[in-house]
Amino acid sequence: MIDEGYVKYQCHWIETKPLPYKQIAEINQWRDKLYQLHLIGMYENGIGFGNLSIRYTPSGEFIISGTKTGSLPRLTEHHYTIVTDFDLDQNSLTCTGPIQASSEALTHATLYAANPTINAIIHVHNLPLWQQLINQVPTTAQDCPYGTPEMAREILRLFDQENLMAKKILVMAGHEEGIITFGETLDKAGSLLLHYYNK
């Protein structure tokens, strides 16, 4: 069952003014490109999918697209927020901005905390690519739902056991169609995704 789009963590949202557009210009360009390729979008049932983030501070704060934005053809600075803190054990996350963080924000937070060289993360949906890559690249356990501490810990396992830092791509087996790439820059994360997509 696809249940993308529903926030499963406790969100502490501090509503503030949006960031200046120049700070989200690059992430928005990539978001436009992925939306046009239908790697970000909305299912027929009205539920949106896909999100992007970039590191905001060396300490791990990051800018991420907001919840329920997958269906929108174009995003503005009003559709991004800053995640300032998270706690896996408490299944909680704090964000500041004009919108609440994406349902996958806990997964993004875990990746940024795992390695300081990760500066950008892309999460997309594509069934043919997901079917092609499952168990061919680092793959999370089938019984692990998205947006949960269990998923975050499963991703940490992939770093330890599946050479995730070298591959920079993972498939979410328990989150049908879900694929994540990451990298030192947004261009590297996006180019890696498109490399697999265009094969």
C-alpha positions as CSV (number, residue, x, y, z in Angstrom):
1,M,0.0,0.0,0.0
2,I,1.4,3.4,-0.9
3,D,1.1,5.8,2.0
4,E,3.6,8.4,0.9
5,G,2.9,11.9,2.0
6,Y,1.9,11.3,5.5
7,V,4.2,12.5,8.3
8,K,4.9,9.7,10.7
9,Y,7.2,11.6,13.1
10,Q,6.4,14.2,15.7
11,C,6.9,17.6,14.0
12,H,7.8,20.7,16.0
13,W,7.1,23.4,13.5
14,I,8.1,27.0,14.2
15,E,6.4,29.1,11.5
16,T,8.7,31.8,10.2
17,K,9.2,33.8,7.0
18,P,10.6,32.0,3.9
19,L,14.3,32.0,3.0
20,P,15.4,34.4,0.3
21,Y,14.8,32.8,-3.2
22,K,18.5,32.8,-4.0
23,Q,19.1,30.2,-1.2
24,I,16.7,27.8,-2.8
25,A,17.3,28.6,-6.5
26,E,19.5,25.6,-7.2
27,I,17.4,23.1,-5.3
28,N,14.3,24.4,-7.1
29,Q,16.0,24.0,-10.6
30,W,16.6,20.3,-9.8
31,R,13.1,20.0,-8.4
32,D,11.7,21.4,-11.7
33,K,13.7,18.9,-13.7
34,L,12.7,15.9,-11.7
35,Y,9.0,17.0,-11.7
36,Q,9.1,17.2,-15.5
37,L,10.5,13.6,-15.6
38,H,7.7,12.5,-13.3
39,L,10.2,11.4,-10.7
40,I,8.5,13.8,-8.4
41,G,4.7,14.2,-8.6
42,M,1.3,13.0,-7.5
43,Y,-0.4,9.6,-7.7
44,E,-4.0,9.3,-9.0
45,N,-5.2,9.0,-5.4
46,G,-4.0,12.6,-4.8
47,I,-1.0,11.7,-2.7
48,G,2.3,13.5,-3.7
49,F,5.7,12.0,-3.7
50,G,9.4,13.0,-3.9
51,N,11.5,15.6,-2.1
52,L,14.9,17.2,-2.1
53,S,17.2,18.7,0.5
54,I,20.5,20.5,0.8
55,R,22.8,21.0,3.8
56,Y,22.3,24.4,5.4
57,T,24.9,24.5,8.1
58,P,28.0,22.3,8.9
59,S,26.2,21.1,12.1
60,G,23.5,19.3,10.1
61,E,20.7,21.8,9.6
62,F,19.2,21.4,6.1
63,I,16.7,22.9,3.7
64,I,14.1,20.5,2.5
65,S,10.9,20.8,0.4
66,G,7.8,20.9,2.4
67,T,5.2,18.3,3.1
68,K,2.4,17.8,0.4
69,T,4.3,19.7,-2.3
70,G,4.9,16.7,-4.7
71,S,1.7,17.6,-6.6
72,L,2.7,21.2,-7.3
73,P,4.2,21.9,-10.8
74,R,6.4,24.8,-9.5
75,L,7.7,25.5,-6.0
76,T,8.6,28.9,-4.5
77,E,10.5,29.9,-1.4
78,H,7.2,29.4,0.5
79,H,7.6,25.6,-0.1
80,Y,10.9,25.0,1.6
81,T,11.8,24.8,5.3
82,I,14.9,24.4,7.5
83,V,15.2,21.3,9.7
84,T,17.1,22.4,12.8
85,D,17.0,19.4,15.0
86,F,15.9,15.7,15.2
87,D,15.8,12.9,17.7
88,L,15.5,9.4,16.4
89,D,14.8,7.9,19.8
90,Q,11.9,10.3,20.3
91,N,10.8,10.1,16.6
92,S,10.7,13.9,16.5
93,L,12.0,16.7,14.3
94,T,12.1,20.4,14.6
95,C,11.7,22.7,11.5
96,T,11.4,26.5,10.9
97,G,9.9,28.1,7.9
98,P,6.6,28.8,6.1
99,I,5.8,25.1,5.7
100,Q,6.3,21.8,7.6
101,A,9.1,19.5,6.5
102,S,8.5,16.6,4.1
103,S,7.4,13.2,5.5
104,E,10.9,11.9,4.6
105,A,12.7,14.5,6.6
106,L,13.8,12.1,9.3
107,T,15.6,9.9,6.6
108,H,17.3,13.0,5.2
109,A,18.4,14.1,8.8
110,T,19.9,10.6,9.3
111,L,21.9,10.8,6.1
112,Y,23.3,14.2,6.9
113,A,24.3,13.1,10.4
114,A,25.9,10.0,9.1
115,N,28.6,11.7,7.0
116,P,29.7,15.4,6.9
117,T,30.5,15.2,3.1
118,I,26.8,14.6,2.2
119,N,25.5,18.0,1.2
120,A,22.4,17.1,-0.9
121,I,19.8,14.3,-1.0
122,I,17.1,13.5,-3.6
123,H,14.2,11.1,-3.0
124,V,12.1,10.1,-6.0
125,H,9.6,7.5,-7.1
126,N,9.8,5.4,-10.2
127,L,8.5,1.9,-10.5
128,P,10.6,0.5,-13.4
129,L,13.8,1.9,-11.9
130,W,12.9,0.7,-8.5
131,Q,12.2,-2.8,-9.9
132,Q,15.5,-2.7,-11.8
133,L,17.7,-1.6,-8.8
134,I,16.2,-3.5,-5.9
135,N,18.8,-5.7,-4.3
136,Q,21.3,-4.5,-7.1
137,V,22.2,-1.4,-5.1
138,P,22.0,-1.0,-1.3
139,T,18.4,-1.9,-0.4
140,T,16.5,-1.5,2.9
141,A,14.6,-4.3,4.5
142,Q,11.2,-5.1,3.0
143,D,9.4,-4.7,6.4
144,C,10.8,-1.2,7.0
145,P,8.3,1.6,6.5
146,Y,9.3,5.1,5.2
147,G,9.7,8.1,7.4
148,T,10.3,6.2,10.6
149,P,13.2,5.7,13.1
150,E,13.3,2.1,11.8
151,M,14.0,3.3,8.3
152,A,16.6,5.7,9.6
153,R,18.4,2.9,11.5
154,E,18.1,0.7,8.4
155,I,19.9,3.3,6.4
156,L,22.7,3.4,9.0
157,R,23.0,-0.4,8.6
158,L,23.5,0.1,4.8
159,F,26.5,2.4,5.6
160,D,28.0,-0.3,7.7
161,Q,27.2,-3.4,5.7
162,E,26.4,-2.4,2.1
163,N,29.1,0.2,1.2
164,L,26.4,2.9,0.9
165,M,28.8,5.8,1.1
166,A,30.6,4.6,-2.0
167,K,27.4,3.8,-3.9
168,K,25.5,6.9,-2.9
169,I,22.2,5.4,-4.0
170,L,19.7,3.2,-2.1
171,V,16.3,1.5,-2.8
172,M,13.6,1.4,-0.1
173,A,12.3,-2.1,-0.5
174,G,9.4,-1.5,1.9
175,H,8.4,1.8,0.3
176,E,7.4,0.8,-3.2
177,E,9.0,3.0,-5.9
178,G,11.2,4.9,-3.4
179,I,14.8,5.6,-4.4
180,I,17.3,8.0,-2.8
181,T,20.6,9.4,-4.1
182,F,22.9,11.8,-2.3
183,G,26.3,13.4,-2.9
184,E,28.7,16.2,-2.1
185,T,26.7,18.5,-4.3
186,L,23.1,18.6,-5.6
187,D,24.5,18.3,-9.2
188,K,26.3,15.1,-8.2
189,A,23.3,13.6,-6.5
190,G,21.1,14.5,-9.5
191,S,23.5,13.3,-12.1
192,L,23.9,10.0,-10.3
193,L,20.1,9.6,-10.3
194,L,19.8,10.5,-14.0
195,H,22.7,8.1,-14.8
196,Y,20.6,5.2,-13.5
197,Y,17.4,6.6,-14.9
198,N,18.7,7.0,-18.5
199,K,20.3,3.5,-18.6
